[in-house]
Amino acid sequence: MLIHTRPVAITAAVISFFAVSLVGMFMGLDPFICCKRAFLGAALFYIVTAIVVSIINAILTSAIIDHHINKQKETDRVG
């Protein structure tokens, strides 16, 4: 089964939002600056994660198709 892109990307974005905001809080940044950086980091992380998951899905789809083609060739040779 292929990986669902949107839930994975949203989960990664939420985790990165809180991670960036915690780092900003411990660095002593103003709350507005911390929130803005965390939002931008989460948006960027969402985009990157969605692209990576799409690439992984393309690789998995190609592998599944190749497997079925090879399996079909083997049954054609035997039968």
C-alpha positions in Angstrom: 0.0 0.0 0.0 1.3 3.4 -0.8 1.9 6.1 1.8 -0.8 8.8 2.2 1.0 12.1 1.5 -1.2 14.6 3.3 -1.4 13.0 6.8 2.3 12.4 6.9 3.1 15.9 5.8 0.7 17.5 8.3 2.1 15.4 11.1 5.7 16.4 10.2 4.7 20.0 9.9 3.1 20.1 13.3 6.0 18.4 15.0 8.4 20.8 13.3 6.3 23.8 14.3 6.5 22.9 18.0 10.2 22.0 17.7 11.1 25.4 16.1 8.9 27.3 18.5 10.6 25.6 21.5 14.0 26.3 20.2 13.0 30.0 19.7 11.6 30.1 23.2 14.8 28.8 24.7 16.8 31.2 22.6 14.9 34.1 24.2 13.2 35.4 21.1 10.0 37.5 21.2 6.8 35.4 20.9 5.8 37.1 17.6 9.2 36.4 16.0 9.2 32.8 17.4 5.7 32.2 16.1 6.5 33.6 12.6 9.7 31.5 12.3 7.8 28.4 13.5 5.1 28.9 11.0 7.5 29.4 8.1 9.5 26.4 9.2 6.3 24.3 9.4 5.2 25.4 6.0 8.6 24.6 4.5 8.7 21.3 6.2 5.2 20.4 4.9 6.3 21.1 1.4 9.5 19.2 1.6 7.8 16.2 3.3 5.0 16.2 0.7 7.7 16.1 -2.1 9.7 13.3 -0.4 6.6 11.2 0.2 5.5 11.6 -3.4 9.0 10.5 -4.6 8.8 7.5 -2.3 5.3 6.7 -3.6 6.7 6.9 -7.2 9.5 4.5 -6.3 7.1 2.0 -4.6 4.7 2.2 -7.5 7.5 1.4 -10.0 8.7 -1.5 -7.9 5.2 -2.9 -7.6 4.7 -2.6 -11.4 8.1 -4.3 -12.1 7.3 -7.1 -9.7 3.9 -7.8 -11.4 5.5 -7.7 -14.8 8.2 -10.1 -13.8 5.7 -12.4 -12.2 3.6 -12.3 -15.4 6.6 -13.1 -17.5 7.4 -16.1 -15.3 3.9 -17.5 -15.6 4.0 -17.0 -19.4 7.3 -19.0 -19.6 6.1 -21.8 -17.4 2.5 -22.1 -18.7 
